[in-house]
Amino acid sequence: YRKKHQVILGLLGTSQIMFWLTFAILAILKVNPPVLIGCLLIRYTFLILFLVRGTRVLEEKFTWLWMPVLDIIHTLFLLIMGPLGFFTKRVKWS
């Protein structure tokens, strides 16, 4: 990957993790539930809009109802595999 693409992918992962950490902290602090639900709705509205547009451009079929599940799975993957990347040896292609 080029440096620009690495930065974009890093920002995606960072924003996902930061969103869920902020969401958890706000839930622990017992912020008004409509505010929390509103944050989730705004996030998933944008994610689904981008997903729908991307699947149209790529002419793929995807059920947008899976988006919240895949988002949580991807965030957990980043939390587990991200730190492991610092301790593993890079593979060089010949």
C-alpha positions as a printed Julia matrix, in Angstrom:
94×3 Matrix{Float64}:
   0.0     0.0    0.0
   1.11    3.55  -0.62
   1.61    5.8    2.38
  -1.57    7.77   1.58
  -3.67    4.61   1.62
  -2.06    3.43   4.84
  -2.97    6.74   6.48
  -6.58    6.54   5.26
  -6.93    2.97   6.53
  -5.37    4.0    9.84
  -7.83    6.87  10.19
 -10.73    4.5    9.53
  -9.64    2.1   12.24
  -8.83    4.88  14.67
 -12.2     6.56  14.14
 -14.04    3.28  14.68
 -12.21    2.51  17.91
 -12.58    6.08  19.17
 -16.31    6.07  18.42
 -16.92    2.89  20.39
 -14.7     4.0   23.29
 -16.52    7.34  23.45
 -19.86    5.57  23.2
 -18.93    3.21  26.07
 -17.71    6.09  28.24
 -20.9     8.05  27.63
 -23.0     4.98  28.43
 -21.05    4.43  31.68
 -21.58    8.09  32.59
 -25.31    7.52  32.01
 -25.73   10.15  29.32
 -29.29   10.66  28.14
 -30.27    7.49  26.16
 -31.79    9.44  23.24
 -28.4    11.12  22.76
 -26.65    7.75  22.61
 -29.22    6.32  20.23
 -28.98    9.45  18.09
 -25.19    9.05  17.85
 -25.6     5.45  16.73
 -28.26    6.39  14.19
 -26.12    9.15  12.7
 -23.09    6.85  12.47
 -24.99    4.0   10.85
 -26.88    6.31   8.52
 -23.6     7.54   7.06
 -22.07    4.07   6.97
 -25.09    2.62   5.2
 -25.24    5.51   2.72
 -21.6     4.95   1.77
 -22.15    1.2    1.62
 -25.18    1.53  -0.65
 -23.31    3.9   -2.97
 -20.27    1.63  -3.06
 -22.28   -1.48  -3.8
 -24.07    0.3   -6.65
 -20.79    1.42  -8.19
 -19.35   -2.09  -7.85
 -22.64   -3.67  -8.93
 -22.67   -5.9   -5.87
 -25.58   -7.05  -3.78
 -25.31   -6.53  -0.04
 -27.93   -6.48   2.67
 -27.35   -3.24   4.56
 -28.88   -4.74   7.7
 -25.58   -6.54   8.27
 -23.7    -3.25   8.6
 -23.94   -2.9   12.42
 -22.79   -6.49  12.95
 -19.88   -6.15  10.53
 -18.91   -2.82  12.09
 -18.65   -4.35  15.55
 -16.76   -7.4   14.25
 -14.33   -5.15  12.35
 -13.73   -3.0   15.42
 -13.01   -6.07  17.56
 -10.65   -7.33  14.86
  -8.77   -4.02  14.88
  -8.5    -4.05  18.67
  -7.05   -7.57  18.66
  -4.92   -7.61  15.51
  -3.67   -4.01  15.63
  -1.46   -4.42  18.69
  -0.29   -7.84  17.46
   1.07   -6.13  14.34
   3.68   -4.37  16.45
   5.1    -7.67  17.68
   5.17   -9.69  14.47
   7.8    -9.73  11.78
   6.9    -8.1    8.47
   6.74  -10.41   5.51
   8.67   -9.22   2.48
   7.54  -10.33  -0.95
  10.33  -11.28  -3.32
